[in-house]
Amino acid sequence: MREIQNLKADIENGNLEKLNGRANKSKAERTFIPEEYLKAGIGIDDITKIITFIKENKIDVFTSLLLLVLNLLQKENIVSNISIKNLFDSQNIYFQNKQIKKEIKSWLSKIEEGKIKENFSFLLDCNIPKQQDILGFIYQSLLLEGKKSQNGSYYTPEIIVNEIIKDYVKKDSKVLDPCCGTGQFLLSFADIIDNPKNIYGVDVDEIAVKIARLNILIKYKNQNFVPNIVCKNTLFEIGNYDLFSLNDENIRDFDVVATNPPWGVHFSKEDTEKLKNFYPAITSTESFSYFIKKSIDLLRNGGVISFILPESILNVKTHKDIREIILKNTQIKKIVYLDRVFKNVFTPVIRLDLKKTQKKDKNIQICKEKEKYNIEQARWLNNQDFIFDIHVSGFDAEIIDKIYQIKHITLENKADWALGIVTGNNKQFIVNEPKEGYEPIYKGKDVEKFILSEPLGYIQFTPEKFQQVAPIEKYRAKEKLIYRFISKYLVFAYDDQQKLTLNSANIVIPKIADYSIKVIAALFNSSLYQFIFQKKFSSIKVLRSHIEQMPLPLWDKKTFSKIIRLVDETLKDENNFLQLDNYIMDKFALSLKEKKYINEFNQ
């Protein structure tokens, strides 16, 4: 705790040099072992030894994994007599399975004979822990973090994969993972499915596909078949049903499509143009959106999709396009809030289950930790930007609908907006003590309900020297509201002293005739509006688009006058806020039950 508090202090004081430049994970040159995904009882030591040996001997990933594959095949009694000396003489190696022999010969053909040295035999003999897709686990551990970030490629916890398979896969199901990687989902499919020819996998990573094919061949080692797992680009090369696509006529009408698709892939300019032509309805260029659209197309009617996705798909405006496609072409069966599940990825994660159908007469099941409730899908069609507000339960929706049914306006097209100042170098421009020619400047953390706390910084206002600055008249407005930008809550200060802010404290200047800015401050700071904001948007950033959706009720002058008086009293003494807060709830005619529910939520 002491270390965390010291780090927090360093960040707040600007003493952490690492944070002065923008972090770019796609350039990261380090690797990490996702050890939290190991099965209980399996130690990390054996894997660490393997990774260390590969790095110390500078063995390339392609060669390393081939040797580990052969090691695993020996342990499965599928091959025998493997040594570095006889590796390139397959006549001296006995293969129990003909297709596995073909796969290994194909892999070996891409490695020069002298490249595998005698001391590499450690990889043929070392202990490999028994875990599903252990080869994929090791491959992930060898990949540079930057490459994983660029490709959106991260190892999915086995428990999440198994829950999906348990819900939807049957013995005779025809299934697909359109970005299968090393076959984590495919192996879980194989736990249920009798016929391996009903399991399809596609990925652009050649090494991952080789591992996935061998994973499935090992799983069904007593059957003779060619895996339906190919190295192709699902978005461009699968399901087009042309003469140049091998077995493409079978890649359709799936019962289940399940995967953890790549997120935030950086497409080339050429691929971006192709994607525009293939998927004109998707304007975001977000990779997971393309995979969702493609997978819906590949399903049979009544088939099911289950994807692991970032929470941002639910409410970020950019993803409005795919939300509309989902709502109009599928019944959402279930959304499971998983929170943060990927090592070194701070994005909260959800599981999204969709059924391909035009009938949308069923409720969506929302699962959050121990809480479960149902939501009507039709409600989301009426939401601005088709937002999936999963945190709004049935009772929540009743309260929110009650508020929005009162005649109201919003700040959309009725306000001026401004970002706080970006100096480009706070150390250079901001001082800690008052100084002649300097004035107070306020950060997001200085913004409290209705008021600004004592400033911790002072600045000489020289706009031409700053990196980014709003028009001066917005800072110097007669009245304005200043709000915290990074916050789970709405926190709005009233300012009639023309104060300056940094970019963590943004500005809104309402332009509504006969609607006092103090009334807006009262509403946005109220317990009721905290409840609405968190339920509708569940965001750690207060965005302009969020604020513009908050209702401003058209009450009479008498009500406005009383709210203004209560705000003035609260500005003098914050203890008066409770009276103001209760008055707002009463004006919306909330019941005792509804008030108690909101107050308990805000605690």
Summary of the structure (lengths in Angstrom):
residues: 603
radius of gyration: 29.2
end to end distance: 23.7
largest distance: 95.8
contacts: 1853
relative contact order: 0.07
helix: 45%
strand: 18%
